[in-house]
Amino acid sequence: MRYSYHLLDVFTDRVFGGNPLAVFPDGQGLSTEQMQRVAAELNLSETVFVLPPETQAGTRKLRIFTPAVELPFAGHPTVGTAVLLAETGAVPEHVEHIVLEETVGPVAVRIAREPGQPTFAQLTAAQAPEFGPPPPAPADLARVIGLDESDLLDSDWAPAAASCGVPFLILPVRSLEALAGVRMDQSAWERVLGDTWAPHLYIIAPGAPGVDLRARMFAPAMGLGEDPATGAAATALAAHLARRENGVATTHRWTVEQGVEMGRPSTLYLEADVEAGSISAIRVGGSAVLVGKGWMEIPSDVSA
C-alpha cells in the first residue's frame, strides 16, 4: 500500500541544517514491524508515524523509530511533527497548544507562528527528571570518546546521568577543540557503557559567543552514530543544568548548538522551571522547516 510522508529539517530555520525527519501523517494500518522496516529504509535519526489519539486530551498519537529501535520519546520528532501538523492544517491556525501522545506519556507542545506560518514548537517533557547512578571512571570515558582524561571536566562539571524519558550520560569537556576531536571507539563504548543505565552520550563544551553550550550526541544503542540535534538529550541536559542551580526559584534558560561538526548546525532552546527547590517543568524548543514530500510503497509482508 502507498503511504505519503514529509521531510523536515528540525532545530533549524533553513533547509539542509538541523536534524532531518520523516513524518508519515497517517500511519494507520501499519504494523510495528512495517514501521521499523520503513525507518531502517529511510535511515534517518528518526521516522514518525502519526496515528489518531487514544485519549480525549490528545491531538495525535506518535510512534517514533530510529533505524534500529522504537523510542518512548524524542524531541526533534515531537517538534517537527507539531510544526508539520500546523503547516498542513491538521492543527487549525487558532490553536497554539496541542498534546502529542507518546509512549512516555502525553507531551504538551506549544506552536508559534509568524504571520500565520508555523515556525517554532516547544515541548514540555512528560516525565519528571530522573538522575542515574554514578558514571564510569573518567579514564574509561575518555577512552570511549578518543580523548585524554585531562580533556574532561570534573568538580561541578563532572559527568552525570539524567533522563526525562530517555537516559543520557552528560559528559562535559574543556573546550570546543576537545569537542571537535571526539572520536568514538565502538569497542570501548560496548565495554564501558553498553550495559549501563545511560548508554547514550551527550558531550558538551562551553559554547561560542552568544551560545551557552555546544553539544554532540552519540547513541550506538539506538543504531545511531552521531545525531545533529537531539531534543530528548536536551531535556536531560536541562534537568542536569537546573540541578546545578542549587534550588534558585526561577525559569532558567540556555541556548545549545549541536550538529556543527557534522555540517548541520542546529539550535535548541532549553528552559527549566524551579519552584520550592525542585524542578517543576522542563521545556525544549526550536524551529523546523518543510523540505519536501513523497510516498513509499510499503508491502504487507516485510519479513526478511
Summary of the structure (lengths in Angstrom):
residues: 304
radius of gyration: 18.7
end to end distance: 18.1
largest distance: 56.1
contacts: 1099
relative contact order: 0.18
helix: 23%
strand: 39%
